[in-house]
Amino acid sequence: MANEIKGEPAEEQEQDRNEPQNPPDKHVPTIDELLELPIPDDAQISPDGAYIVHTVTTPDWKQNDYITQLWLVETASPGASRQLTFAKVDSWGPHWAPDGKWLAFLSERDTDTWTQIYRISPFGGEAERLTESETDIQWFEWSPDGKRFAYTAYEPESDAEKDRKEKYGFYHVDDEDYFRTHLWVFDIESKKSQKITGGDTYHVRSFAWHPASNRLAFASWPTSDTSDHERSRIYLVDLDSLEVKPLTGEGCFTPVWSPDGKELGFLRYGAPSYYANNELCIMPIDEAGEPGEARVVSGQFDENIEYIHWGQDGIYFLAVQRTARHLFRIDPATGEYARLTPDEPGWVTGDYSLTDDCRYAALTAGDAAHYIEITRLDRAGDLRRLTDFNDKIKNWKLGRREIFQWASVDGTPIEGILTKPDDFDPEKRCPLLVVVHGGPSSVSLFGLLSGNNRFYYPAELWLDKGALVLEPNYRGSTGYGEAFRRLNVRNLGLGDYEDVVSGVGALIERGWVDPERVGIMGWSQGGYISAFAATYGGARFKAASVGAGPTNWVTDYANTDVHHFTRQYLGATPWDDMDIYQKTSPMTYIKNARTPTLIQHGEYDRRVPIANAYELYQGLKDVGVETRLVIYRGMGHGIYRPRLNRRVLQDNLDWFDRWIWGEPVEEEKDVSVCYVALTDVPKIDAAAGEDAKEKEEAARCAEAEEQSAAARILTVYHWARRDRAEFRVFSGTEGLLRLDDELSERDDSAQDHALDPARVYDIAAKVAEQIKDQKLKKLVVYTREASKHPQVFVYVGALQVAAGIVADSVSVEHKQIDEEEW
């Protein structure tokens, strides 16, 4: 990072000004175009370097899923990439056979119950399933002699587990019931698998074949609990005797063998693991499999090391440096390292593979001027882009990107990526939208369309409206060394917020930004900083969007699957130091909140549990700040369904268009579709009964039915809001009622709206008029199970009669919901 911080672009990192970025025929990409842009990945070069197999992921809107397929490109014929697999499901994880004659990959096809290993000729033909695993195969590798695969798969359900489920149903005991992965070896000729590890000792995460194909080194956690990842150890198993030996202590992972099989390389977590540099270590292994003393070879490298591979001329790895991600090679004897990929602005290496002689590397790579392509790099440093994915964006308006640097409040130098509109006028103050990356030990890269932002935040559409977009690499970001990553220890939120706000201030001081039109957004840790800005920052920001962000560290600590994250960054549990948890939690400052805030969260998020979203939502409502909470059904910490990503993007577009530009947001309700909830409460005479006890019981039953009906109505109402459909309550006396217009103002009970079977036709006629007046085309009726609640048949029958009165084009769909799902 530059020593002199001026709140100006760093000239040496600017996008090439001589390249015409946005000629007149370019257009702003739509949300769907952003999502449909193919993602090339996993470039695997053949042993002789003649071919590269790679994956391409695109959305399938009908299946509402992202589908990955295998493609093949000849390194001598750039652009001549052809598709290898065409199944309606994923084909992924390609690996070349050592002789280059076959490609193996993972897939779960029509006849499969679980993910299996397939193989296919690189020259075409049908794929052949090889394995018959009883659970999903997670990963696999060919043996060096090409005769076997090693793979990891979940432990199949035991007889005892089956008996327990049969007797009691499904339940889970925390810290006792684990779903472990074990190591297997599959013989290609006999098509038989042999289990290598088992029991409660191992949860295998990665492995490496010995060059002689007779041993495997593997990294294993003691349990499948994510919090145990730091306790990973490396073991050696002899495939003839199946004897397993521990090679390392805890904290070691990702084993790789030296080409001669006499040494083992591996990574070791720093302490603490979340922000200290990891270490590349080498350990000698003798003929008997006994380990020698390990030595660290990466001491000169001040960053985390990823994706190691031991080639003939050294150990290769990936690492982030500032806003770029490069391929490096380190000398295992001296620890000296060299960057192999070019020093071009915004260079991003996604992944890589090497030929046997390390003469060529296959990369997925892009830079500030190019979207990701499948690229071949030779030993001399010459690059050849082999695919043409950039053709798909050549007519897109993407703004102009540059590195912007500033000093934070405490003098810490910070930088980020600043994107300007095509017609940027430095004399005019623009709206500013701040997009904050997660992590915190992550980074916003300078590469064109790098990262996941385009799945959440439609920055390109805001650029076209004249906004600037800033992506700050706040303290704690990777790429700037260990000391920088340590700066937010016991300073989460507070220091991060100041880094962001000082960047906004630098742009305002520069005269480029309108201070009254600044918005902030981010996912995960970026969502946390956005929540901090919306609460601690008071009215500093005009609008905020909090995506899956922690809002109360006590809540998060007690519910997350990574408790040690908070313990490391805050230095204590909440029970030992409640002050630091409160000091760094956005909810502590909720009474300061003035910023309208959109909250987005996955329903099944374990990393940042959804309780965080509900806390912030309720807190903002209580203090009178406008807020909107959107829950994405079935999703975890990230949103990985194309239609839901479309919704995430649209929600953010609408929110900031409203608050930054003052544009009214048109509701996207489908007026032709209406969700209907029933007031299907049978009349219960609470005064009936022979004695006081019976009357009391009748009253209790009536109250319970009332509460149950209210809960069902509210649930269907939320479903309608989620799906942008109309919503009505079907009253047996009034017909179709809008919840917030009529029914909420009535003083009578749900029992007074019960449908009298004798008046079905009268009510149906009334509903028919309402359907015509309101131009409804489809009624989706959500009810309890009709077999248990016969009155449901009367209600649904009345709606069907009403639809028949109106016209044949009006339909009624009946959805019966299990009691546990309400």
Salt bridges, closest charged atoms under 4 A:
GLU4 OE2 - LYS6 NZ 3.28
GLU8 OE2 - ARG510 NH1 3.18
GLU11 OE1 - ARG17 NH2 2.90
GLU14 OE2 - ARG17 NH2 2.00
ASP32 OD1 - ARG646 NE 2.98
GLU33 OE2 - HIS27 NE2 3.23
ASP65 OD1 - ARG641 NH1 2.78
ASP112 OD1 - ARG129 NH1 2.32
GLU128 OE1 - ARG119 NE 2.93
GLU128 OE2 - LYS191 NZ 3.74
GLU132 OE2 - ARG129 NH2 3.02
GLU141 OE1 - HIS95 NE2 3.45
GLU155 OE1 - HIS182 NE2 3.01
GLU155 OE2 - LYS195 NZ 2.45
GLU157 OE2 - LYS165 NZ 2.99
ASP174 OD1 - HIS172 NE2 3.80
ASP177 OD2 - ARG164 NH2 2.97
ASP200 OD1 - ARG180 NE 3.77
ASP228 OD1 - ARG231 NH1 3.47
GLU250 OE2 - ARG231 NE 3.27
GLU263 OE2 - ARG295 NH1 3.31
GLU279 OE1 - ARG268 NH2 3.01
GLU290 OE2 - LYS245 NZ 2.80
GLU303 OE2 - ARG485 NH1 3.12
GLU306 OE1 - ARG325 NH2 3.31
ASP313 OD2 - ARG329 NH1 3.61
ASP367 OD1 - HIS370 ND1 2.87
ASP367 OD2 - ARG385 NH2 3.08
GLU402 OE2 - LYS420 NZ 3.14
ASP410 OD1 - ARG475 NH2 2.98
GLU415 OE1 - ARG322 NH2 2.70
ASP464 OD1 - LYS397 NZ 3.22
GLU471 OE2 - ARG401 NH1 3.66
GLU482 OE2 - ARG486 NE 2.90
ASP499 OD2 - ARG475 NE 2.80
ASP514 OD2 - ARG517 NE 3.22
ASP561 OD1 - ARG607 NE 2.70
ASP577 OD2 - ARG490 NH2 2.91
GLU603 OE2 - ARG633 NH1 3.43
ASP605 OD2 - HIS601 NE2 3.30
ASP605 OD2 - HIS637 ND1 2.81
GLU626 OE2 - ARG658 NH2 2.67
ASP651 OD1 - ARG628 NH1 3.23
ASP651 OD1 - ARG647 NE 3.00
ASP651 OD1 - ARG724 NH2 3.46
ASP654 OD2 - ARG647 NH2 4.00
GLU663 OE2 - LYS465 NZ 2.55
GLU668 OE1 - ARG647 NH1 3.54
ASP680 OD1 - ARG712 NH2 2.87
ASP680 OD2 - ARG784 NE 3.40
GLU697 OE2 - ARG700 NH2 2.62
GLU705 OE1 - ARG784 NH1 3.76
ASP723 OD1 - ARG722 NE 2.83
GLU726 OE1 - ARG728 NH1 2.87
GLU734 OE1 - LYS766 NZ 3.65
ASP748 OD2 - ARG746 NH2 2.75
ASP748 OD1 - HIS753 NE2 3.68
GLU769 OE2 - LYS772 NZ 3.25
GLU785 OE1 - LYS788 NZ 3.30
GLU813 OE1 - LYS778 NZ 2.97
GLU813 OE2 - LYS815 NZ 3.85
GLU819 OE2 - HIS789 NE2 3.04
